[in-house]
Amino acid sequence: MSDRYIDFANSSLGHRLVAAIGLPSPVRLERWQAGRLRPVEGALLIGGGLLAAKVLAFANKLTDAIYSYGPEPLVAPAWIPGHGPKLKAVVFDASQLQHTDQLKQLREFFQPLLKNLDHSAHLVILGRAPESLADPFAASAQRALEGFGRSLAKELRNGGTLQLLYVGDGAEDQLEGALRFFLSPKSAYVSGQVIRLGACATHVQDWTRPLAGRKALVTGAARGIGASIAETLARDGAEILLLDVPQAKADLDALAARLGGRSIALDICAEDAATQLVEQLPDGIDIVVHNAGITRDKTLANMTPEYWDAVLAVNLNAPQVLTKTLLDSGTLHDNGRVVLLASISGIAGNRGQTNYAASKAGLIGLAQAWAPLLGERGISINAVAPGFIETQMTAHIPFALREAGRRMSSLGQGGLPQDVAEAVAWLSQPGSGAVSGQALRVCGQSLLGA
């Protein structure tokens, strides 16, 4: 659905009027396009501690234009504020900030950059997880990165984003995969996030087709976000199995034919759904994406048992039952990936959605609880929590609520199904086993639950 306000705000007349009145002025975000070869098309600036040198070692795979900045010189041309090129991507290693006095390095590094950022610039801060540090002062300094990062993300303009990556011991070799996502337009609608990277034995072999040789099952795949997820996984090389209710079989078959995949018409709430699904997967599966979901909105005072039961059955119980059966039967292979489609409603709550928010919060809890157990088999499980996404469902929201949903984020607009799909595709990669038990919000840094 077209966002007419963005169209107006980016017109010649609209830009002047919006600036004069002081209204939000969102820009059209740069997103990944077919045929693009490198994650960063422009200048990449690297600075900070020892992890910066790790990034510099593979930076030429990200872009040709690499610069360094800061008191500790790196083996890269120095970037000079006001004289260097506009910056498309920035990586600052703050992992060696161990005391309050050292936090001033954040201001000293980032302040000169802010007026020199290109359109849709992507910034990443690297740190060490506070809970992994024995020194309370060091843990305090590293935890301070979260407040700084989330606040700075809200100050960025022109579609800029910022994330904080806590890099665990042994996870340094997974930085390339994470930065390929967070420094590129694939993360266009992700901002203000804190992600922990752990050690992971598997790696991507071919970055042009990172999911080559892997089979992926997507539920609720016939249309909307599910269809976009299927398309993106197929683009990245996966063999696709698309699942949806029998009523959607025509759309499901058409999409499967276009993607060279296979369709499975199945009601995931049926008593024998898990058994039927295993029978449909005799060769097993590597990636499971639980996208199927429904809404039945009412305030709790008016919530019927039928509305409550239907939402919890589809959104929470079915993913639990199906995943457990896939695990117990060995159908889900070792080093597999499970991605659960949650929602920021499950984080912040939403009026009239007690059933929906409970189901989505339950999925986040499922990922957190299952991660340590599945990790023994090299399997990761994560939740993706979309915010306001432009779909057929949101197109039917009343105008005032729709506009509020779009504007109540740092990026000032709704996301696209592609934004959710890109996050799912990244979490499905072999190297993304470095991330497990976490919830990645794809919400433009929504003000709700931020």
C-alpha positions in Angstrom: 0.0 0.0 0.0 1.3 3.4 -0.9 2.3 5.8 1.9 1.0 9.1 0.5 2.6 11.1 3.3 6.1 10.0 2.4 5.4 10.8 -1.3 4.3 14.3 -0.2 7.1 14.9 2.3 9.7 14.0 -0.4 8.2 16.2 -3.1 9.6 19.7 -3.6 6.7 21.5 -2.2 6.0 19.0 0.6 9.6 19.0 1.8 9.5 22.8 2.3 6.1 22.7 3.9 6.9 19.8 6.3 10.2 21.5 7.3 8.4 24.8 8.0 5.7 23.3 10.1 8.0 20.9 11.9 6.3 17.7 10.9 8.1 14.3 10.6 10.0 14.0 7.4 10.6 10.3 6.7 12.7 9.4 3.6 12.3 6.4 1.3 14.5 3.7 2.6 17.1 2.0 0.5 16.4 -1.7 0.2 18.3 -4.6 -1.3 17.8 -5.0 -5.1 18.3 -8.0 -7.3 21.7 -8.0 -8.9 23.5 -6.1 -6.2 26.9 -7.6 -5.4 28.2 -6.0 -2.3 26.6 -5.2 1.1 27.9 -1.6 1.2 27.8 0.7 -1.9 29.9 3.6 -0.6 32.4 4.4 2.1 32.8 2.2 5.2 34.5 3.7 8.2 36.1 1.5 10.9 37.4 2.6 14.3 38.0 1.5 17.8 39.7 -1.5 19.5 40.9 -4.9 18.6 37.7 -6.1 17.0 38.1 -3.3 14.5 41.1 -5.0 13.1 39.1 -8.2 12.8 36.5 -6.3 10.7 39.3 -4.7 8.6 40.5 -8.2 7.6 37.3 -8.9 5.6 36.2 -5.3 4.9 37.2 -5.5 1.3 34.5 -8.1 0.8 31.9 -5.5 1.9 33.1 -2.5 -0.2 36.1 -1.1 -2.0 36.0 2.2 -0.1 37.4 1.6 3.4 38.5 4.3 5.8 39.7 4.5 9.4 39.1 7.1 12.1 40.2 7.6 15.6 43.4 7.9 17.7 44.4 4.3 17.0 45.4 4.1 13.3 44.4 1.2 11.3 45.8 0.0 8.0 43.4 2.0 6.0 43.2 5.6 4.7 42.3 8.1 7.3 38.9 9.7 7.1 38.9 13.5 7.8 35.7 15.1 9.0 34.3 17.6 6.5 36.8 16.5 3.8 36.3 12.7 3.5 33.4 11.1 1.5 29.9 10.7 2.9 29.7 7.6 5.0 27.5 4.7 4.0 28.5 2.4 6.8 30.3 2.8 10.2 31.7 0.1 12.6 33.0 1.2 16.0 34.6 -1.3 18.3 33.7 -0.2 21.9 34.5 -3.6 23.4 37.6 -2.2 25.2 35.7 0.5 27.0 36.1 -0.7 30.6 35.4 2.4 32.7 33.1 5.4 32.8 35.9 7.8 31.9 36.4 5.8 28.7 32.8 6.2 27.5 33.7 9.7 26.2 35.3 7.9 23.3 31.7 7.3 22.0 31.1 11.0 21.8 34.5 11.7 20.3 34.1 9.1 17.6 30.5 9.6 16.6 29.9 13.3 17.0 32.0 14.3 13.9 30.4 11.7 11.8 26.7 12.7 12.2 26.8 15.5 9.6 28.7 13.3 7.1 26.4 10.3 6.8 25.1 9.3 3.4 21.4 8.5 2.8 20.3 5.2 4.5 23.6 4.9 6.4 24.1 1.9 8.7 26.0 2.1 11.9 27.2 -0.8 14.2 28.8 -0.7 17.6 30.7 -3.7 18.8 30.9 -4.6 22.5 31.2 -7.5 24.9 28.1 -8.8 26.8 28.0 -7.2 30.3 27.1 -10.5 31.9 30.3 -12.1 30.6 32.5 -9.6 32.4 33.8 -10.2 36.0 34.7 -6.5 36.6 31.5 -4.6 37.7 32.9 -1.3 36.3 33.6 -3.0 32.9 30.2 -4.6 32.9 28.6 -1.2 33.7 30.5 0.5 30.8 29.5 -2.1 28.3 25.8 -2.0 29.5 26.0 1.8 28.9 26.5 1.1 25.2 22.8 0.0 25.0 21.5 3.4 26.2 23.9 5.3 24.0 23.1 3.2 20.9 19.4 3.3 21.2 19.4 7.0 21.8 21.7 7.8 18.9 19.6 5.6 16.7 16.7 7.9 17.4 18.8 10.9 16.4 19.9 9.6 13.0 18.2 11.2 9.9 17.7 10.3 6.3 17.0 6.6 6.9 20.0 5.9 9.1 20.1 2.9 11.4 22.3 1.8 14.3 22.7 -1.6 16.1 24.8 -2.9 19.0 26.4 -6.3 18.6 27.8 -8.0 21.7 30.5 -10.3 20.5 31.1 -13.4 22.6 34.4 -15.2 23.0 34.9 -17.3 19.9 32.3 -15.5 17.9 34.7 -13.1 16.2 34.7 -15.3 13.0 30.9 -14.7 12.7 31.2 -10.9 12.4 31.3 -11.0 8.7 27.9 -12.6 8.4 26.3 -10.2 10.9 27.8 -7.1 9.3 26.8 -8.3 5.8 23.2 -8.0 7.2 23.4 -5.0 9.5 25.5 -2.8 7.2 23.4 -3.5 4.1 19.9 -2.4 2.9 18.7 -5.9 4.0 18.4 -4.4 7.5 16.7 -1.2 6.3 13.8 -1.4 8.8 15.9 -2.7 11.7 17.3 -0.1 14.2 18.1 0.3 17.8 18.6 -3.4 18.3 20.9 -5.3 20.7 22.1 -8.7 19.4 24.4 -11.2 21.1 26.7 -13.3 18.9 28.0 -16.6 20.3 30.5 -19.1 18.9 29.2 -21.1 15.9 30.9 -23.9 14.1 29.1 -23.5 10.8 29.8 -20.9 8.2 28.4 -19.6 4.9 30.3 -21.1 1.9 28.9 -18.9 -0.8 27.6 -15.4 0.0 25.8 -15.1 -3.3 23.6 -18.2 -2.3 24.1 -18.5 1.5 21.2 -21.1 1.8 22.3 -23.3 -1.0 21.7 -27.0 -0.3 19.3 -26.3 2.5 15.6 -27.1 2.6 13.2 -24.6 4.2 9.6 -25.0 5.4 7.5 -21.8 5.6 4.1 -21.9 7.2 1.4 -19.4 6.2 3.2 -19.0 2.9 0.4 -18.4 0.4 0.5 -14.6 0.6 1.7 -11.5 2.4 4.8 -11.8 4.7 4.9 -15.6 4.3 5.1 -15.4 0.5 7.9 -12.7 0.8 9.8 -15.0 3.2 9.5 -17.9 0.8 10.7 -15.7 -2.1 13.7 -14.4 -0.2 14.8 -17.8 1.0 14.5 -19.1 -2.5 16.6 -16.1 -3.8 19.3 -17.1 -1.3 19.4 -20.7 -2.6 17.1 -22.7 -0.4 14.8 -25.4 -1.6 11.3 -24.2 -0.5 8.4 -26.1 0.9 5.3 -23.9 1.3 2.6 -24.7 3.8 -0.8 -23.1 4.2 -4.4 -24.0 4.9 -6.3 -26.0 2.2 -8.5 -22.9 1.4 -5.3 -21.2 0.1 -4.2 -24.0 -2.1 -4.6 -22.2 -5.4 -2.3 -19.3 -4.3 0.1 -21.8 -2.6 0.4 -23.9 -5.7 1.0 -20.9 -7.9 3.8 -19.5 -5.6 5.4 -23.0 -5.4 5.4 -23.3 -9.2 7.0 -19.9 -9.5 9.7 -20.6 -6.9 10.4 -24.2 -8.0 9.2 -25.4 -4.6 6.6 -27.7 -3.3 3.3 -26.9 -1.6 1.7 -28.6 1.4 -2.0 -27.8 2.0 -2.5 -28.5 5.8 -4.4 -27.2 8.7 -1.7 -26.9 11.4 -4.3 -27.0 14.1 -5.6 -30.5 13.1 -5.0 -33.2 15.6 -2.8 -35.2 13.2 -1.1 -32.1 11.7 2.3 -33.0 13.1 2.2 -36.6 11.9 1.0 -35.5 8.4 3.8 -32.9 8.3 6.5 -35.4 9.1 5.2 -37.8 6.4 5.5 -34.9 3.9 9.2 -34.5 4.8 10.8 -37.9 4.3 14.2 -36.4 3.6 14.1 -34.0 6.6 14.3 -30.2 6.8 17.0 -27.7 7.7 15.0 -24.5 8.2 11.6 -24.1 9.8 9.8 -20.7 9.6 6.6 -20.5 11.7 4.9 -17.6 10.0 1.3 -18.7 10.1 -0.8 -16.5 12.4 -4.2 -14.9 12.9 -5.8 -12.0 14.8 -9.1 -11.9 16.5 -9.1 -8.6 18.2 -11.4 -7.6 21.1 -10.9 -6.0 24.4 -10.7 -8.6 27.1 -14.2 -7.5 28.4 -15.6 -8.5 25.1 -13.3 -11.4 24.2 -15.2 -14.6 23.3 -13.7 -18.0 24.2 -13.7 -18.8 20.5 -11.6 -15.7 19.7 -9.1 -16.5 22.5 -8.8 -20.2 21.7 -8.4 -19.7 17.9 -5.5 -17.2 18.3 -3.6 -19.3 20.9 -4.1 -22.5 18.9 -2.7 -21.1 15.6 -0.1 -18.7 16.8 1.4 -20.5 19.8 0.3 -24.1 20.3 0.8 -25.2 16.6 4.4 -23.9 16.4 5.2 -25.7 19.7 3.6 -29.0 18.7 5.0 -29.0 15.2 8.5 -28.1 16.2 8.7 -30.7 19.0 7.5 -33.4 16.6 10.1 -32.3 14.0 12.8 -32.5 16.6 11.7 -35.7 18.3 11.4 -37.5 14.9 14.8 -36.3 13.7 13.1 -34.6 10.8 14.7 -31.3 11.7 18.4 -31.8 10.9 21.3 -31.0 13.2 22.5 -27.4 12.7 19.0 -26.5 11.7 17.4 -23.1 12.1 14.0 -22.3 13.6 12.5 -18.9 13.2 9.3 -17.8 14.9 7.3 -14.8 13.7 6.4 -12.9 16.9 5.3 -9.2 17.1 6.2 -6.0 19.0 2.7 -6.6 20.4 4.2 -9.5 22.3 6.8 -7.1 23.7 4.9 -3.9 24.4 1.3 -5.2 24.5 -1.6 -3.6 22.5 -5.1 -2.6 23.4 -7.6 -5.2 22.1 -5.0 -7.8 21.6 -4.6 -9.7 24.8 -4.9 -13.0 23.0 -2.6 -12.0 20.2 0.0 -10.4 22.4 0.0 -13.4 24.7 0.6 -15.7 21.8 3.5 -13.7 20.4 5.1 -13.2 23.8 4.8 -16.9 24.2 6.8 -17.5 21.0 9.6 -15.2 22.3 9.6 -17.2 25.6 9.7 -20.5 23.6 12.8 -19.3 21.7 14.5 -18.3 25.0 13.7 -21.5 26.7 14.5 -23.9 23.9 17.8 -22.3 22.7 20.1 -24.0 25.3 18.6 -27.4 24.6 18.6 -27.1 20.8 22.1 -25.7 20.9 23.4 -29.2 21.8 22.5 -30.2 18.3 23.8 -27.0 16.7 20.2 -25.8 16.1 19.3 -22.2 16.7 15.9 -20.8 17.4 15.0 -17.1 17.3 12.0 -14.8 17.1 11.5 -12.0 14.6 9.1 -9.3 16.0 7.7 -7.1 13.2 6.2 -3.7 13.9 3.9 -1.9 11.5 4.3 -3.7 8.2 2.5 -2.6 5.0 0.2 -5.6 4.2 -3.4 -6.2 3.2 -4.2 -6.5 6.9 -2.8 -3.1 7.9 -4.4 -1.5 4.8 -7.8 -2.1 6.4 -6.9 -0.4 9.7 -8.8 2.9 10.2 -6.9 5.9 8.7 -5.9 7.6 12.0 -4.6 4.4 13.6 -2.8 3.4 10.4 -1.0 6.8 10.3 -0.1 6.6 14.0 1.4 3.1 13.5 3.5 4.4 10.6 4.9 7.4 12.2 5.5 6.1 15.7 9.0 4.9 15.0 12.5 6.4 14.5 12.2 5.9 10.8 8.8 7.4 10.6 7.1 4.9 8.3 5.8 1.4 8.0 8.0 -1.5 6.9 7.6 -3.8 4.0 7.1 -7.6 4.0 10.6 -7.8 2.4 12.1 -6.2 5.6 10.7 -9.1 7.7 11.8 -11.6 5.0 15.4 -10.4 5.0 15.7 -10.8 8.8 14.3 -14.3 8.6 16.7 -15.1 5.8 19.7 -13.9 7.8 18.7 -15.9 10.9 18.3 -19.0 8.6 22.0 -18.8 7.4 24.5 -21.5 8.6 26.6 -18.8 10.5 23.5 -17.3 12.2 23.7 -20.2 14.7 25.8 -17.6 16.4 22.4 -16.0 17.4 19.9 -18.1 19.4 17.2 -17.5 21.9 16.8 -13.9 20.9 14.1 -11.6 19.5 15.0 -9.4 16.6 12.6 -6.5 16.1 11.9 -5.4 12.6 10.0 -2.2 13.5 12.0 0.8 12.5 12.8 1.3 16.2 9.1 1.6 17.1 8.4 3.8 20.1 6.2 1.0 21.4 8.3 -1.2 23.8 11.5 0.4 22.7 
